[in-house]
Amino acid sequence: MIRLLVATHNRGKLREYKELLHDLPVELVYLDDVGITQQVEETGNTFLENALQKALNYARISGLVTLADDSGLEVDALGGAPGVYSSRYAGPNASDRDRIEKLLRDLQGVPRERRTARFRCVIAVATPEGEACTTQGTVEGLIVDTPRGEHGFGYDPVFYLPGRGRTMAELPPEEKNRISHRARAAQAIKPLLRCWLTGRPARG
């Protein structure tokens, strides 16, 4: 069975990918499993650039086919911010609450109909030889004034899904994992991974 490295130190993210990619004949491991302590800096200006940086560099370091992602929140009224800076939006040591509070301050006075936003995730898969393919997934919503829900993390409590009448944080984890931006990007990457696993490299 081929080992697929998930470029993260977060065991929770590894568990999520194990669920999303459970039907592929791969053994998923993460950076700690293979003894990699190096941090690949995310210096790109887009989610695509950051995901590719991580996938290509960790594939070269590990000698394994590597999956990396980059994701965040894009708010139309803020010109697409916080975007690639989603985790650093309120400073390097800010909490999820700090980031939400800054987001709501920045949107103060913006009417509901102009609070459209999306979560975007880009997944990159790379080989140690430098081949790479990418996919992305998005989920559309609105930013609400009051955080709601106990599930999820990040901006989930203020990301409202009009079609479901709930914020992302109000969804049970199994429901979120069916419709999230990461789930959609993972579904899109599966055919490309299958091509590699059968010896027919895919480019995308």
N, C-alpha and C positions, 0 to 999 in steps of 0.2 A: 504494500500500500504506500502511495506517495505521501510524504509529509508536506504539509502546507503551513508555512509560517505566517501567523497573524501578527503584524507589526505593532504590538501593544504590550505594555506591562500590566494592563488591566485584565485580571482574570474574569471579571464580569463581562467585558466585551468579548473575550474568547468564548464564554458560555453562549452568548448571544449568537455568535457566528456558527458555533457547533449546531445550534438549533436551525439557523437559516440555511446551512449547507449540509444538513444531515444526510441528504440523499446522494451525495457525491462520495466516491471511493477514495477519500483522503483522510489522513490523520492530521488534525489541526493541533498545532503547538503554538506557544507564544514566546516572547523574547526571553523570559525567565527560564523557560524549559530548556532552551539551548545555550544558556549562559551568556547572553548578549546584554551588556550593560551600557553600551554606547547609545547616546541620544542623537538622532538625526534632527538637526534644526529645521524648523518649518519657515523657510525664508521666502516662499512664493507669494505672489499677489493674488492667487486664485486657489480654490479648493483643488483643482486639477493639478496645478504645479506642486502643491504640498503633498498630495497623495502619491504622485509619481516620484518625488524626491525620496519619500520614505520607502516605497516599494523597491525602487532600483537600488538604493543604498543598502537596505537590510538584506536584499537578495544577494548582493555582492559580498557582504560581510559574512552571511550565514552559509552560502552555497545552496540555499533552498529556494524553491518557488515561494514568493512572498506576496501576501495580500496586505495592503494598507489602505486606510481611508482618511478623508478629511471632511468635516461637515460643520454646519453652523446655521445660523438664522439670518435671513435677508428680509429687511423691512423696507417696503417701497417708499414710504414717506421719509425715510432716512437715507434715501439714495442707495439702498442695498446694504447699509450697515446693520448690525456689526460685522456680518460677512465672515471673512477669514479671521477676524479678530474677536469672534464670539466669546471665546474663553478668556480673552484678555481685555474685554470691553470696559470693565471698571477697574483695571489695574491688575498687576501680575499676581497678587495674593488675595484677590477678591473672592467672595463666596458666591454661590448661586443667587442668594438673596440680594447681595450687592449689585450683581449684574442686572437682575430684574428691576431693582429700584432705579438704577440709572436709565434703563430702557424706558420705564414709565415716565421718568422726568423728561426725557428727550421727546417723548410723544405727548406731553401735556398740551392740551388744547387741540390736538389733532382729532377730527371727528371719526367716528367708528368706520364709516365707509372708506376712509383713506388709510386705515390701519392694516391693509392687506400685507401679508408676509408669507414666507415659505421656509421650511427647513430643507436644506439641500445636503446631499451626501454624494461624494465622488469616491469610488473604489478603484484602485489600481492594483493590478497583479503583474509581477515582473519575475523573470527568470534570472539566474546568476549570469547568464550570457548577455543580458541587457535587453531582451525582448519584453515588451510591455503592452498591456491592453487596459482600457478604462471603461467604466460605465458610471452612470449617475442616477439618482432617484430624488424626487422632490415630493413634498406634501404641502398643500396650500391651506392657509388659514387666516385668522385675524388676531391682532394683539388686543387683549382685554385689559381693563384697568385694575382688576382685582385678581390676584393669584387664587387658583382653585385646584383642588386635587392633591392627593398624597403620593401618587405614583410618579415614576419617571425621575428626571433630573434636569438641570439647566433651566431653559426657558419654558419647559413643558407646562408649568402652572398658568402661564399667561397666553399660551398658544391655543386659540379656540378653533375648533373644527365645526363650521356651520352645518355641515351635512350630518353630524352626529350629536350636535347640541351640547358638546362637552369640550373641556380643554384636554390637551394631550395627557396631562397628569391625572385626569379623572378616568382615563381608560384603564381597564385591567391590562397587565403587562402582555398577556398573550394576544389581546386585541391590538395593542400598540405595535407589537412585533409583526403583525400581518400587514399594517398599512403605513408603517414609518418610512421615512426617506432611506434609512439604512436597509430596511427589508426590500424596498423596491430596487435599490442599487444591487443588492446581493442576488435577487432573482435575475437581474439582467446580466450579471457576470457569469452565471452558471453555464450557459452554452459555451462561452469562451473558455472556461476552465475545462469543460468536457473535451473540447478540441485538443487542448494541451495534453490532457490525460490519455488521449488515444493517439498521441503522436502527430497531431495535425495542428501546428501552432496557429493561433488566431490573432489577428491584429484588429484593434478597434479603438 
